[in-house]
Amino acid sequence: MAALMDTRILIRKIQDLRALTPRRNRVKTKWAGSLPKYPPTNLALQHFDATYKLQLGREWPSVRASMLCEQKYGALVNNFATTEGFMAHLQSQGCQDFVSCTVREGAQERLQTAASTHGNTSSLESVVDDQDIVPSGLSPNIKCLVFPRGDISRFKPSRPDKYGLLGYYLMDAASILPALALDVQEGHTVLDLCAAPGGKALALLQTQAIRVYQIYMRYEPFTSLQFCPINYSVKLLFLMWFLFVKYCFSGFLCVNDISASRTLRLRRVLDRYVPKGLLAGDKLRITSFDGRKWGEIERDTFDRVLVDVPCTTDRHSVMEEENNIFNRARTKERQRLPQLQLELLLAGIQAACPGGVVLYSTCSLSQLQNWYVVDRAIHLAREELGISLQVADLRPLTQLFKDTFNFAPDLNLGQLVLPHLTANFGPIYMCKLQRLN
């Protein structure tokens, strides 16, 4: 009988795997009482159901289902890297650059409309000017590859080229729209007030600094010429011309974020995508200041200001528990968001020079964080700062990309990209302001 009891005890210990685990490696399971009763993702979804159902109406069920599905990404092409190989590979898989393809299709439609109106295709060149065919404000240097509408294929991670630079940056393709709408031209000074993690800053770099660096890379064989008086003179002339172009026609970009950890992440992104010479030069500045005080640091300075403010990040809030702003411990932080966004936008307005452009953007559907903030900032800028602002019309941009993105109809101010199951980008809100005085 005693032997039988010992056998039962031994079998019970064998069945209990913890008895076979060394004591130092045993981990006590978490008590059920310490688990969150209401996870942040559930709280976020309940909040969105209560507010966005009234705001979006019939659109909300579709938007809700899209936000709970896997997000669709775009590949922002890094023009600093060697792009020929992977561009051909991605295009063979069905990807296309939605910026250049849309512009080309729009130009063809306008030419056909002009041809049907005038009835003479031979005189189209005199009827339709190049400036009318290519929309103003769209940089030809920004390229973003996306899979066709309805295709949910994933991009593979980018690989470094022979210079150690990654070929493309994966991000929400709708996040490219603020960089396109900002209309950055050569020679502009640009401020990205809340730049981390760096996707929009990288897109801005493609517009203003790429041409100078491409010229240098294109003539790289000059650096390998053997020394002789003729070759030395050619190299010297080329160097003088390159420096003239660099310092007279290239712009300046300042990227800022108040968080030291996010600024470190921003630096890591730029290190992987931007040449060391540009990072160490005087055309790019990385800072970690409080963006609300920027009007006191550099006032009336920048031609273009991007204010991509912290927000509820709706898609992240319903999908990820980590760093979720709907965590009960961050309730006051979430409630203070509209005030923080207002102060950042006012600082961006003060940092812009007269005639400059300020673009405000969020990744939220909330009216309280979107056009309410813009409307209040316009009022305060006029009444307290004496700055007059004009809201720029972004409907030509939305009309151009309506086949790629799903835009919300009839907004009071700005434009909003709504997630959709066939084009699961966004949400992205943007409003463009021009400073008049």
C-alpha positions in Angstrom: 0.0 0.0 0.0 2.8 2.4 0.9 4.5 1.6 -2.5 1.3 2.4 -4.3 1.0 5.8 -2.5 4.6 6.6 -3.4 3.9 5.7 -7.0 0.9 8.0 -7.1 2.9 10.9 -5.6 5.7 10.4 -8.1 3.2 10.3 -11.1 1.6 13.5 -9.7 4.9 15.2 -9.5 5.8 14.1 -13.1 2.5 15.4 -14.4 3.2 18.7 -12.7 5.9 20.2 -15.0 6.9 22.8 -12.5 8.4 20.1 -10.3 10.8 19.3 -13.2 11.7 23.0 -13.6 14.6 24.4 -11.5 13.4 26.6 -8.7 15.3 29.7 -10.0 13.5 29.4 -13.4 10.0 29.1 -12.0 7.8 32.1 -12.8 4.7 32.8 -10.8 1.7 33.4 -13.0 0.1 36.9 -12.8 -2.9 37.1 -10.5 -6.2 37.7 -12.2 -6.9 40.6 -9.9 -3.9 42.6 -11.2 -5.0 42.3 -14.9 -6.8 45.4 -16.3 -10.5 45.0 -16.0 -11.0 47.3 -19.0 -8.0 47.1 -21.4 -7.1 50.4 -23.1 -8.1 49.1 -26.5 -11.6 48.3 -25.3 -11.8 51.8 -23.7 -10.7 53.4 -27.0 -13.2 51.4 -29.0 -16.0 52.3 -26.7 -15.1 56.0 -26.8 -14.9 55.9 -30.6 -18.3 54.2 -30.9 -19.8 56.9 -28.8 -18.3 59.9 -30.6 -17.5 58.9 -34.2 -20.9 57.2 -34.8 -22.4 60.7 -34.4 -19.7 62.4 -36.3 -19.4 60.0 -39.3 -22.9 58.6 -39.4 -23.2 55.8 -42.0 -19.5 55.9 -42.7 -18.5 54.7 -39.2 -19.2 51.0 -39.5 -17.0 50.7 -42.5 -14.3 52.9 -40.9 -14.5 50.9 -37.7 -14.1 47.6 -39.5 -11.1 49.0 -41.4 -9.3 50.2 -38.3 -9.6 46.8 -36.7 -8.1 45.2 -39.7 -4.4 45.1 -40.8 -3.2 48.5 -41.9 -2.0 49.0 -45.5 1.5 50.5 -46.0 3.3 52.4 -48.7 7.0 52.4 -49.5 8.5 55.9 -49.5 11.4 55.6 -52.0 14.7 56.9 -50.6 16.3 58.9 -53.5 19.6 59.1 -51.6 20.0 55.3 -52.1 20.5 53.3 -55.3 16.9 52.6 -56.3 17.0 50.9 -59.7 17.0 47.3 -58.5 14.3 47.2 -55.9 12.1 49.6 -57.9 12.0 47.2 -60.8 11.3 44.3 -58.4 8.4 46.0 -56.6 6.9 47.2 -59.9 7.0 43.6 -61.2 4.9 42.6 -58.2 2.2 45.1 -59.1 3.3 48.1 -57.0 3.1 51.6 -58.6 4.1 55.1 -57.5 0.7 56.6 -56.7 2.1 60.2 -57.0 3.5 60.1 -60.5 0.9 57.7 -61.9 -1.9 59.9 -60.6 -0.3 63.1 -62.0 0.2 61.3 -65.4 -3.4 60.1 -65.6 -4.7 63.5 -64.6 -2.7 65.1 -67.3 -4.0 62.7 -69.9 -7.6 63.3 -68.9 -7.1 67.1 -69.1 -5.6 66.7 -72.5 -8.5 64.6 -73.7 -10.9 67.2 -72.3 -9.1 70.0 -74.1 -9.0 68.0 -77.3 -12.8 67.3 -77.2 -13.4 71.0 -76.4 -11.3 72.5 -79.1 -11.6 69.6 -81.6 -8.0 69.9 -82.8 -5.4 67.7 -81.2 -2.5 69.4 -83.1 -3.1 72.6 -81.2 -3.1 71.1 -77.7 0.3 72.4 -76.9 -0.9 75.9 -77.4 -4.1 75.3 -75.5 -2.9 73.4 -72.4 0.2 74.8 -70.8 2.6 72.6 -68.9 1.8 74.5 -65.7 -1.8 73.5 -66.1 -1.1 69.8 -66.8 1.2 69.2 -63.8 -0.4 70.4 -60.5 1.5 72.9 -58.6 2.9 71.9 -55.2 3.6 68.3 -56.1 7.3 67.5 -55.9 8.4 65.2 -58.7 11.1 63.8 -56.3 8.6 62.2 -53.8 7.9 58.6 -54.9 5.7 56.3 -52.8 4.9 52.8 -54.0 1.7 51.1 -53.0 -0.1 47.9 -54.0 -3.3 48.3 -56.1 -6.6 49.0 -54.4 -7.9 45.9 -52.7 -4.5 44.2 -52.6 -3.3 43.6 -49.0 0.1 42.2 -49.9 2.9 43.2 -47.5 6.2 44.8 -48.4 9.4 43.0 -47.4 11.9 44.9 -45.2 14.2 47.1 -47.2 17.9 46.2 -47.7 20.9 48.5 -47.6 22.6 49.4 -50.9 26.4 49.6 -51.4 26.6 52.9 -49.4 24.7 51.3 -46.5 21.5 53.3 -47.1 18.1 51.6 -47.1 16.1 51.9 -50.3 12.6 52.6 -48.9 10.8 53.5 -45.7 7.5 51.7 -44.8 4.8 54.1 -43.6 1.1 54.9 -44.0 0.9 56.2 -47.6 -1.6 58.8 -46.5 1.1 60.3 -44.3 2.8 61.4 -47.6 0.0 63.8 -48.3 1.0 66.5 -45.8 4.5 66.6 -47.2 3.0 66.9 -50.7 0.5 69.6 -49.6 3.2 71.6 -47.9 4.7 72.5 -51.4 8.4 72.6 -50.5 10.5 74.2 -53.2 14.2 74.6 -53.6 15.7 77.3 -51.3 12.9 77.0 -48.7 13.6 76.9 -45.0 11.4 74.2 -43.4 10.5 73.4 -39.8 9.1 70.0 -38.8 7.9 70.9 -35.3 7.0 67.4 -34.1 9.2 65.2 -36.3 9.6 61.8 -34.6 9.6 59.0 -35.6 10.8 60.6 -38.9 8.6 59.5 -41.8 7.4 62.9 -42.8 10.8 64.5 -42.2 12.3 61.9 -44.6 9.6 62.8 -47.2 10.5 66.5 -46.8 14.2 65.7 -47.4 13.3 64.1 -50.7 11.8 67.3 -51.9 14.4 70.0 -51.1 17.9 68.4 -50.7 17.8 65.5 -53.1 18.7 67.4 -56.3 22.0 68.7 -54.9 23.1 65.2 -53.7 22.0 63.5 -56.9 24.2 65.9 -58.9 27.1 65.0 -56.7 26.5 61.2 -57.0 25.9 61.4 -60.7 29.4 62.9 -61.3 31.1 60.6 -58.8 33.5 59.3 -61.6 35.2 62.7 -61.4 36.6 61.7 -58.1 38.5 58.8 -59.6 40.3 60.7 -62.4 44.1 60.5 -62.4 45.9 63.7 -61.5 46.8 65.8 -64.5 46.4 69.6 -65.1 43.3 69.1 -67.3 41.5 66.7 -65.0 42.4 68.7 -62.0 40.9 71.8 -63.6 37.7 70.0 -64.5 37.4 68.6 -60.9 38.0 72.1 -59.5 35.4 73.7 -61.7 32.9 71.0 -60.8 33.6 71.4 -57.1 33.1 75.2 -57.3 29.8 74.7 -59.2 28.6 72.1 -56.8 29.3 74.3 -53.8 27.6 77.3 -55.5 24.4 75.2 -56.1 24.6 73.7 -52.6 24.7 77.0 -50.8 22.6 79.1 -53.1 19.8 76.8 -54.1 19.5 74.1 -51.5 17.1 74.6 -48.6 17.3 74.1 -44.9 15.4 71.6 -42.7 15.0 71.7 -38.9 13.5 68.6 -37.3 12.4 68.9 -33.7 10.7 66.7 -31.0 10.4 67.4 -27.3 11.0 63.8 -26.3 14.6 62.8 -26.0 13.8 59.1 -26.7 11.8 60.0 -29.7 14.5 62.3 -31.0 17.0 59.4 -30.6 14.7 57.3 -32.7 14.5 60.1 -35.3 18.3 60.2 -35.5 18.4 56.4 -36.0 15.9 56.7 -38.9 17.9 59.5 -40.6 21.2 57.6 -40.1 19.8 54.7 -42.0 18.4 56.7 -44.9 20.4 59.9 -45.2 24.1 60.3 -46.2 26.4 61.2 -43.4 27.6 64.3 -45.2 24.1 65.7 -45.2 23.5 64.8 -41.6 26.8 66.5 -40.6 26.2 69.6 -42.8 24.6 72.9 -42.1 21.4 72.1 -44.1 19.9 69.8 -41.5 19.4 70.5 -37.8 18.0 68.1 -35.3 16.7 69.6 -32.0 14.8 68.5 -28.9 13.0 71.6 -27.7 9.5 72.3 -26.4 7.6 73.0 -29.6 5.2 75.3 -27.8 8.0 77.8 -27.2 9.2 77.9 -30.8 7.6 81.2 -31.4 10.0 82.6 -28.8 13.1 80.8 -30.3 12.8 81.6 -34.0 10.0 83.9 -34.9 9.0 84.8 -38.5 11.8 82.5 -39.9 10.5 79.5 -41.9 8.9 79.4 -45.3 7.2 76.1 -44.6 6.2 74.7 -41.2 4.8 71.2 -40.6 2.9 70.8 -37.3 2.1 67.0 -37.0 0.9 67.1 -33.5 0.6 64.4 -30.9 -3.0 62.9 -30.9 -5.0 59.9 -29.9 -3.5 57.9 -32.8 -6.9 56.2 -33.4 -5.7 53.1 -35.2 -2.9 52.4 -32.6 -5.4 53.0 -29.8 -7.8 50.2 -30.9 -5.0 47.7 -31.9 -2.1 48.0 -29.4 -2.1 47.8 -25.6 1.4 49.2 -25.2 1.8 53.0 -25.0 -1.9 53.4 -25.4 -3.2 56.9 -24.5 -6.5 55.4 -23.4 -4.8 53.8 -20.5 -6.5 55.0 -17.3 -3.2 56.3 -16.0 -3.1 58.7 -19.0 -6.6 60.1 -18.8 -5.5 63.6 -17.9 -2.9 63.6 -20.7 -5.6 62.6 -23.2 -7.9 65.3 -22.0 -5.2 68.0 -22.4 -4.4 67.0 -26.0 -6.6 69.7 -27.7 -4.9 72.4 -25.6 -1.4 71.0 -26.4 -2.3 70.8 -30.1 -3.6 74.4 -30.1 -0.4 75.7 -28.5 1.8 73.8 -30.9 -0.1 75.2 -33.9 0.1 78.7 -32.6 3.9 78.3 -32.2 4.2 77.0 -35.7 2.2 80.0 -37.0 4.6 82.4 -35.2 7.6 80.5 -36.6 6.4 80.9 -40.2 7.5 84.0 -42.0 4.9 86.4 -43.7 3.8 84.6 -46.8 4.8 81.3 -45.4 2.7 78.1 -45.2 1.8 76.1 -42.1 0.3 72.6 -42.4 -1.5 71.1 -39.4 -2.0 67.3 -39.4 -3.1 64.5 -37.0 -3.8 60.8 -37.3 -7.2 61.1 -35.6 -10.8 61.3 -36.7 -11.7 63.5 -33.8 -13.3 66.9 -34.7 -12.1 68.2 -31.4 -8.5 67.5 -32.3 -8.9 68.5 -36.0 -10.8 71.4 -37.3 -11.8 72.7 -33.9 -8.2 73.3 -33.1 -7.6 74.9 -36.5 -10.6 77.2 -36.1 -9.6 78.3 -32.6 -6.0 78.9 -33.7 -7.1 81.1 -36.6 -9.2 83.2 -34.1 -6.4 83.5 -31.5 -3.7 84.3 -34.1 -5.9 87.2 -35.3 -7.1 88.5 -32.0 -4.0 88.0 -29.7 -1.0 87.8 -32.1 -2.2 90.1 -34.9 -1.5 87.5 -37.5 -4.0 87.0 -40.4 -4.3 83.5 -41.9 -5.9 82.2 -45.0 -7.1 78.6 -45.3 -5.8 77.0 -48.5 -8.1 74.9 -50.6 -6.9 71.2 -50.6 -9.7 69.9 -52.8 -7.5 69.8 -56.0 -5.2 67.5 -54.0 -8.0 65.2 -52.9 -9.5 65.2 -56.4 -6.2 64.1 -57.7 -5.7 61.2 -55.3 -9.4 60.1 -54.9 -8.7 56.7 -56.6 -5.9 55.9 -54.0 -7.4 57.2 -50.8 -10.9 57.5 -49.3 -11.6 61.1 -48.4 -14.3 62.3 -46.0 -16.9 64.5 -47.8 -17.9 68.1 -46.8 -15.5 69.1 -44.0 -15.6 72.6 -42.6 -11.8 73.0 -42.6 -9.1 70.8 -44.2 -9.3 67.3 -45.5 -9.6 63.9 -43.8 -8.5 60.4 -45.1 -10.9 57.7 -43.9 -9.8 54.1 -43.6 -11.6 51.8 -46.0 -11.3 48.0 -46.5 -10.1 48.4 -50.1 -7.8 51.3 -49.3 -6.9 50.8 -45.6 -4.8 54.0 -45.2 -5.3 56.6 -42.5 -6.8 58.2 -40.7 -5.0 61.4 -41.6 -6.3 64.9 -41.2 -4.6 67.9 -42.7 -5.3 71.6 -43.0 -3.1 74.1 -44.9 -2.8 77.7 -43.7 -1.0 80.6 -45.3 0.2 83.5 -43.2 -0.7 86.8 -44.8 1.1 89.3 -42.7 
